[in-house]
Amino acid sequence: MMNLSAPFICEFFRDVQEKALPYMDYVFGNETEARTFSKVHGWETDNVEEIALKISQWPKASGTHKRITVITQGADPVVVAEDGKVKKFPVILLPKEKLVDTNGAGDAFVGGFLSQLVQEKPIEECVRAGCYAANVIIQRSGCTYPEKPSFN
């Protein structure tokens, strides 16, 4: 698994990302990181769905596992590219007055996603858990969680 991490990583560590990508089964990022990745690779598109699809189709070192690309977009749907197809999943909408701090939202999303993936849950459940985790984080100052989560 790999996270695109930040736009500057895509820009200044392009070679390292390219060397690692063939070994990745899952690639995560947000819309800004995805668009920067596209620009750096000369893809001439800023369409997040197209970019996710292109990343998912990047050559792999082995054919054991397909690559799944997951791109978050803030309040817009999460984009998942898998098997040559793109699916979009809604996020949990939050009134602006409840938004406190977006730091850590992407990391929380990935953590929630992985919490279901390791249990072999379907992608839909992985995204749902990721959206839940990100939603909790953005309602609190800093990267903190309540003592007892309410994810079901």
Salt bridges, closest charged atoms under 4 A:
GLU18 OE2 - ARG14 NE 2.71
GLU18 OE2 - HIS41 NE2 2.85
ASP25 OD1 - LYS60 NZ 2.32
GLU49 OE2 - LYS88 NZ 3.28
GLU82 OE2 - LYS66 NZ 2.86
ASP83 OD2 - LYS66 NZ 3.39
GLU124 OE2 - LYS87 NZ 3.63
GLU125 OE1 - ARG128 NH2 3.04
